[in-house]
Structure formats: C-alpha cells, structure tokens
Amino acid sequence: MSRKVLLIVLYLYALIFSVLKTIRFPNDWSEAHWMLDYRFGFIKRGLAGEIFGWFFQKNEFSILILSGLILFLLYVFIFRIAVKETFKQENSFYRILFFLIFFLSQYVVFSAHLIGYLDHFIFLMTILVIYLIKQKKIFLSSIVATISIFMHEISFFLMIPISCFALIITEIPSEKFSFKSVFSVNILKKLVLFLGLPFLAVVSVSTYQEINGENYFSTIFNYLKQIPFISEKTADSVSSAYTKSFSYYFKEERANFIQRLFISRGTILYGIPILFSLWMIFKEFKLRQNFQLFLLLAITAFVPLLLHAIAYDTYRIWSFSFMILFLGFWILSSKFSIRKEEVRKLSILELVFFIISFLLVTLIPNILFDNEIERFSLIARLIIILPLFLILYFLKKPQSKLTEA
C-alpha cells in the first residue's frame, strides 16, 4: 500500500473515531441561536439567524440539515488541508503526528458534540479569510471578518488573531521576521486595512450591548419559550447570553481565570497535547532559528484561552487552541519551503511526549454538555486505537522503502 494511501487512512480513521465518540443531534441551546434574528431589532449574534431565515423555514429539521452541512464542510476543509500539507513532506513524523493529534483532539470531539454551534461556521469563515489574505485580498477578507463578528462576537478571539498572524506571515519574508518588522509602515498599513471594519463592528456590538442589551431579555425569553423544541431553562439561559453585557460576564467569571488556566483538569488533559502540537510545529519548521515567529504563534494560540475570563464552558474553550494551531500550521506550511528529507524521526523524549498526548486525547473521556457521556468503553478504545499504531509502524519506513515493499 502506498504511503499516501496510508496517510489518508490514518487521518480518516482518527477523524471518524473522534466524531463517533460524541456525534448527536443539535441541542436546544444551538437551535435557539438559529431561531433568533433581527425581528425585535438589532441583537448580537442575530445575523446568522437572520440569513438562515431568508432561505429556510425555521424548524428543527432545517436546523439539523444546516448544522450537519456546516460541520461536514468544516471536516472536508480541514481534512483536505491536512492531507495536502502532509504530502508536501511525507517522511516528516513531526508533520504526521501533528495532524494525527489534531484529528484525535478534543476540538474534533467537541465539534461533533456541539453540532449546530456557531463556532463551526466561524472557523469555516476563518479558513476563507486566511485564504483571501494569502491571495492578497485584504479588504475583502476584512469584510468577511466583519460579517463574522456580527454572527458571533467570539470571532474576535478565534478569527482575528490568527488572521493577523496570516497577514504578517504572508507579507514578511520568513528569514527576515522579527517583532520589529511587524511594526514597519507597510505591515501596519495592511493591519489597519484588515482590522478597521472588524474593530468598528466589535466596538459597536459591545457598546450597544452595554447600553441596550438587557432591554430585550423578556422579549427574547417569551419568543424562545413558545417554540416547542426550546425548553424554558434554555430560553432563559440563551436570553441572558444575548442580553447581558460583556462587563457583567467579566465581573462574574474573572475570579476563576487563573484556576481554569493553570490549576484545572483542562490544564493537563488539554494543555499537554496543545504543548505537543506546538513542539511539532517548532521542530517541523525549524523555528529555533526564528524563535520570535514561534513566540508569535504561541501567543496567537493562547488568545482563545482568554475566554476563560468571561465564560464558564471551560472545556469547549480549551479545545479552540487545537484549531488555531492547525490553522497556524497551514499558514506556516504555505510560507516555508522545507527541503524534502529521506526521513525525519522523533527523539526518545519526543516519542514519550507523543505517547502521553496520544493517550490523553484517545483514552480519557471528556466532560460533555447536557450530562452526556462519550461512547466507547476503555476496552473498546484500546482496541480501536490499535490500527493507528499499526499504520504508524508501517509509516516508520521511508518513502522509497515503503514503495519497494
């Protein structure tokens, strides 16, 4: 079997395993988001539901179809990117193990569990924004980013930083990168061009929320409560999410920020695989020679974790960094020209690091929403992951030897 086929099977097997752990129908929290629009006037996150209402009758079935389509498209894009970038350097285990850990990561597990959430559409739009930036269409990418802000303000944390990273990497030659070069007149002009509209959108949404947000609570609550598939508890929770100000959530959650980030279950279960992914990027692109570039990526991947200061869905927040690093890898791989080598193997310490990360993302069940639990017992998981090790064993052979075999 050719190496390319083995790599495709490896990634597809890992993706399917992660999805099957938690895939379900959209819950009423996500359905409520798609049911809300501008019928009562401007509200944050209202644009997605508004556009949805232009093309579909709003009911559970249409939300299921749309949610499934968005998630499927997201999987298609990330799978295509992973395969394409791996084929550039098939013998690099840094590259292979980075993508394997990503497909097994809590991000993919939660993406299936939280089908219907606007996060998935935001990441789809982020892929589009990065593509447009690579094509030097900065103003058009700015317009897409602005639309994303009106769909969900979380775009400020998920889309904007990695898009800025893409712009900087695209415009500055990798061998000349430094933090000083980011502040050159040319780069600053392009950053202003990209950030201008999204910044105005964030300020507008935030200001409106601080001043008028809570005025709509009873209106939104009564509307959601009369929808048959939305529970009263969810109607209340979503109404609060749409109307409470950002300063309110910051005051409520900021005291837990340090604990959630440094002294929590997520610090180990998510933090170790995230650090492994960062290390794979560091080694793959030889960033010891350009440590400032590596530091910029690490900071970019850290930004979503700031959400711990304003939101309480801790494990969902932790998972975002995997996707940011995936996008960061894509951006760097498009920029760096790495000479093809016969084989790039891990050291013993790196192998131990991988095994620990691998076991954390495959064997330890995640704490899910709505009191749900992951599928597959520990014994079943141990059996399911065996083919992954078998494929990795065959991939251990360099390209030329594998072809001869």
N, C-alpha and C positions, 0 to 999 in steps of 0.2 A: 504494500500500500504506500502511495506517495506521501511525502512529508506534508504537503499542502492539505491533502485529504485528512490526515491525522489531526492536523491543527484545527481544521473546520469541525471535525467530530468532537475534539476536546472542548472547544468553546461552546458548541451547540449543546453538548451533554451537560456541561456545567450550568448553562443558562436555563435549560429545561428543568434540571434538578432544583435550582433556586426558585423558579416560578411555581413549580408544583408544591413546594412547601407551604405556600400561603395564598395561592390564587383563589379568588372568590368573586361574588357579585359586588358592585359598588354599595357601600353602606349609606345610610340616610344622611350622614354628615356631608359626604361628597355630592349626593343627589341634591341636597338643599342649595349648594353653591351653584349648580347648574340651573336651578329653578329661579334664582334671584337675578334681577336685571334692573333697568332704569325706570320701571313702571311707576315708582313712587318718587322719582327724582334721582339725582346723582348719588351713588354709594360706591365705596371702594369695592373692588372685585366684581363690579356689576357688568363689565364689558363682555366677559366670557359668556355669561348667561344671556345677555342681550343679543350677541351674534348667534348663539345657539338657537334662540327663538326665531330668528329670521328664516332658518332653513328646516327646523324640525318642530313637530308638535311636542310640547314638553310633557313627557311621561317617563315612567321607569324604563320602558323598553328602549326608547330613543336615547336615554342617558346611558344605558348599558351598551348599546351599539357604538355610540360616540366614544365612550370611555375605553371600550375594547379596541377600537380603531386607533385611538391616540397611543395607547400602550403598545399595541402591535407595531405601529410606525416607529416608536421610540426604540423598541428592541431591534427592528430591522436596521435602523441607522447605526446604533452602537455596535451591532454585530458586524455590519459591513465595514465600519471604521476599524474595528479590532482586527479583522481578517486582513484588510488591505495594509494596515500598518505592520502587522506581523510578517507578511510576505516580503516586506522590504528587507528584513533581516531574519530569515527563518531559523538560523542557527543560534540566535541570541536567547538564552534562557531568561535573561533579565526581562526581555520583551514578552516572552511567552508566559512567564509566571505572573507578570504584572496583570495581563489580561485575564488569566485564569482566576486570580484572586478577585478581580473586579466582578467577573460573572458569578462567582460564588458569594460575593459580598452581601452585606446587609442592605445595601442600596437596592440591589435587584430583588432581594427577598421582600423588602418593604414596598417596592414599586408594584409588585403583584398584589400584595395585601391591601394597598391603598389605591387600588384601581378607581379611577374617577376623580382623584385629587388633581387640582390644577397644577401641582408641581410638575407632572409629566409633560403637560403642554408647555410649561415654561422652559423645561430642558429641551424640548423639540425646537422651540423658538431660539434658544441659546445656540443650538447647533447651526441654525440658519444664520444667526448674527455672526458667528465665528466664520462661517463660510463667506459671507458678504465682506467681512473685514479682510479675509485672505485675498479676495478679489478687488480690494482697494475701494469698495463701495461703502465708504464710512458713513455718509449721511443717510443712505438707505438703511444701513444697519442700525443707526440711531433711531430711525422711525419705528423699526420693528421692536427695538428695546423699549421705546416709549409705550407702544401698544401693550407690551408685556407688563409694564408697570401698572397700567390701568386694569389689567386682568387679575394681577395679584402682586401686592407690594413686596412679596418675598423675592421678586425678581431683583430687587436692589442688592440682596445678599447672594443670590445664586447666579444671576446672569451678568450683572455689571462688572464685578471684579475680574472674572475670567475673560470677559470680552475685552476689558482694558489690557489684560495680560496678552491676549491675542494681538491686539493692535500694536503694543510695544514690541513684541517679538517679531511681528511682520515687518515693522518699519526699521528696526535696528539690527544691523549685521551681528550675528551671534558672537563672533570673535571680538567685537567692539563693545559688547554690552557692559554697562555699569549703571549704578543708580544715578550717577551724574548725567549720563546720556539720556535718561528718561526726562530730564528737565531741560533738554535742548529746545530751542524755539520751535523747530519743526514738529517734534513729538507733542509738545504742549498744545500746539495749534490743532493737531489731529485729535488729541484727547478732548479738547474743548468742543470741537465739532461733533464728536461722538456723544459726549456727556451732556451737552447743553439741553436737549429736549428731555431726556430721561430725568435730569436733575429738576427741571421745572415740573415734570409730572409728579415726582416724589414730594416736592415741596407743596404742590397743590393738593395732593391727596392727604398729606399729613396735616396741613393747615385746616382743610375742610373737616377732617376727622376730629381735630381738637375743638373746633368751634361748633359744628353742627351734627356730628356723628350720633350722639345719644338721643337726638330728637326723633330718630327713626326707629328706635327699639320696638315700641309697641306695634308700629305699622308692620315691620318685618316679621315680628313674632306672630301676629294674628294671621298674616298671609301664609307663613310656613305651617302653622298649626292646622290650618284647614286642608292641607294637602294630605291625602290618605296615607302615603308611604313615608311621611316625615313624622317622627314621634314628637310629643310635646317637649321632652327633655332636650332633644336635638334642636328643635326650633328655638328654644331658649338659649342654648349654647351658641348656635350659629348667629343668632341676633346679637348676642354680646360681642362675638368676634367681629361682626360687621360695624358695630357702633361704638364700642369702647375705644378710647384714644390710645395712641402708642405710648404716651406718657403714663397712662394708667397701668398698662401691662408691664412697663419697665419698673414702676414702683412695686408691683406685685411680685415680680419674678427675679429682680436683680440680686436679691439676697442669696439666691440659690446658684448663681452663675459659677462661682469658683468650685463649689461642691460638684456640680454636674460635669464640669470640665476636667477636674483633676482627681476627684475622690469619689468616683461613681463606678457602677458596673460597666457603663459605656467606655470609661477610660481604658479598661483592659480589653473588653471584647471587641470594641471598635478601634481604639487607639493603636493597638499593636498591629493589626492588618493595615491601617492607614499609614503607619510609620514604615511598614514593609514596602508598601506601594511607593512611598516617597523614595525609599532607598533604591528600589528598582529603577526609578527614573534617574536618580543621581548616578547610578552605575551605567545605565544604558547610554546616556548622553554625555558621559564623562564630565560631569559638572563640577568635579573637583577643580578643574581648570577655569571654571566660571561660577564660582560659589555664589556670587551676588544674584545671578539668574536663578539658581536653585532656591535661594532665600526668598526671592520674589514669588516663585511658585508656591513655596510652603506657606507664605503669608496669605496668598490668594486662596489656598485650600482651607486655611484656618478661618477665613471670614464667615462662612456659614455657621460656624460654631458660636459666633456672637449671638445667634438667635436664642441661645440658652438664657440670655438675659431678659428676653421678652416673651418667651413661650415655654410651655411645660411639656410638650411632646418630645421628650429628651431623645429617644432612640431614633425617631424619624430625623431629627436634626443631625445627629451623629452620622447618619448614612449619607448625607449630602456631600461630605468631603470626598467620598469614593468617586462620585460622578465628576466633581470638579477636577480631581487628579486624572481621571480618564480623559477629560477634555484637554487638560494641560499636556498630557502625553501626546495627544493628537496634534496639538499646536506645535510642540517641540519637534515631533517626528516630521512634520511638514517643512520645518525650517532647517533642521540639521541633516547634513549629508554624511552618513557614517559608512566608512569603508566596510564592505562585506568581509567577514572573517569566517574561517572554517568552522569554529565553534566557540561559543562564549559561555563558560560554565561558572557555576556558583562556587564560592569557597565553602568550607565546612560550616563556618558560623552563619553564612547566608542561607545554607540549606536548613540549618536548625531554625533560623528565623522564619523561613518559608513554612516549614512543617508546623510550627506553633501557630502561625497566622492561618494556615490551611485548616487546622483542626478547630480553631476558634470560629471560623466562618461556616464550617460544614457540620460540626457536631453539637455546638451549643445552641439550643433553641433561643430565638429572640422573644422578647416580651411584646406581644401584639396588642392591637386595639380591640375594643369591644369584647374583651375577655376570651378572645380566640386563642388557640394554640396551634403551633406548626404541625404539619403532617410528618410522618415517618418517625418510628422509634429509633433509639440509639443503635440497636442491632441492624435495623433496616438501613440507617445512614452509613454504618460501617461497610455494609455490603455494596451500597450504591456508589461509594467513593472509590472502591477497588479499581474499576475500569479507568478512572482518572490517573491513578498511579501507574497502571499498565501502559496507558498511552504515553505518559511522561517517560517511562522506561524506554520505549521504542524511539521517542523523540531525542533521547540522550545521544543517539548516534548522529554524527554529522550528516549533512545533506547528501554528499557523494556516496557514503557508505550505505545510507538508507535506500538510495536509489538502486545500488547494486544488489542489495538484498531482495 
